[in-house]
């Protein structure tokens, strides 16, 4: 992980300094991630985005880990999110599932909402089994997971 983190931090520093070449590199990584659905490109992008965040923002995000109120923690969506965080780890959860919203379950299908199609496709192709396992820990009768975009 160190090499990828160093890469992300280096690219982010050059982007902050106005490097056109690194801006184009990020564009190419986004296109490759979308076309190939290769997790390596997506992870590189997330490391670059994380490195671009000010230290205060990184500290604030890290401080939020595990701070849900007891009432919210009891909701099915919160229990699924907790299971995902525990199963996948903090970094992967916040990279790919932070904006995922549980919208409901009809007994057989659990439905989630994500803001962009790329995220839905990525989760389906890389984390479908993990998501299903976490949903079934809360809703054992679920047979499929549906991820929708606006």
N, C-alpha and C positions, 0 to 999 in steps of 0.2 A: 504494500500500500504506500510506502514511503516514496517510491519513484513517481507514482501517479500524483500524489499530493504535491511533490516538488514541481512536477510538470504543470499542474493546475495553478499553483502559486506563481510560478515564473510567467506563464502566459497571462494571468490576471494582472501582474505587475506591469507587463509591457502594454496590455490593453489600457490600463489606467494612464499610462504615459502617452497614449495615442498611437500605438503601433498599428498601422494599416495591415501589415502582413499577418499579425496575430488575429486581427478582426476577421480577415479572410479565412484563416485557419479555423476559427470557431464556426464560421459559416459552413465550411467544408465538413467539419465534424457533425454539425446538425444534419446536413444533407445525408451523409453516410449513415448516421444513426437511423434516420427515417427510412432510407432505402434498404439497408441491410438488416435492420432490427438487431444489430450486434450490440450487446450490452457494454462492451469495452468503450465504444464511442460515447454512449450515454453517461457512463461513469466518469469519463474524462470531462465531459461538459459540466456535470454536477460539481466536480472538484474545482473547475474554473469558476463557476458561479459562486461556490462557497468562498473561494479565495477572494473574490471581488467584494464580498460583504465586509463592511467595516467591522473591526474587532468588537465594538459594542453590540452590533446585531448578532454576531456569532455567539457572544456571551449570553445575550437575551434568549436566543433559541435554545442554547444548551441548558439554561436555567429553567426553561419550560418543561423539560423532561420530567414526566411523572407528576405534574401539578394539577391534574383534573380534580374537581371537587367530587366528593363521595356520591352526590346525587347524579352528576353527569356520568360518572364511571359505571353506574348501574344500567344505563341505556344500552340496547343491543349494539348500536353503532359504536359506542365507546368501548364495549367489551371486545368487539371485532378488531378495532384499532389497537387496543392493548395487546391482543393476541398476535397481531401482525408485528408490532414493535418487538415483542418478546421473541417471536420466531425468526424474524429477519434481521434484527439489530437496529439500533438507533439510526445509523447513517443511511442504510438502504430504505428504512421506513420513511425518513424525512425527505430523502431524495425522490422517491417514487409515490409515496402514499399520503403525504401531508395534505394534499388538496383533494383527496378522494373523499367523497361524502356517501355514507350509507343512506339510501333513500327509502328502503323498505324490503319487506319479505312477505310473499304470499303463501309461504309454506313449502313451495317447491322451487321458487326462484328468488334469489337475493339480488337486489338491484342497487347499483352504485352509480354515482355521477362524477365525472371528471371534467375539467375545463377545456381540454383540447384532445383531439383525436389521437395525436401521437402518443399521449400518455395512456390512453385506453388501449391502444395497440401494443404498446410496450408491456404494460401490466399483463395483458392476455398472453403474450408470447413468452414472458419470462417469469411471471409470478402467479399464473393461473392456479396451479396446484396448491401453492401456499395460501392464496386467498381463499380457495375452497375449503381447505383444512381449518382455517380460522373461522370462516362462516359456520361450518358444521359444528365447531366447538360451542357456538351460541344457538344455532338453529340446525339440529341434527337431521331434519327431514329435507333439507335443501338438496336439490339435484343439479342445479346449475346456477351460475353467476352471470349476471348481465351488467356490462359497464356501458353507460350512456354518456354522450357528449351533448352540449347544447345545440 
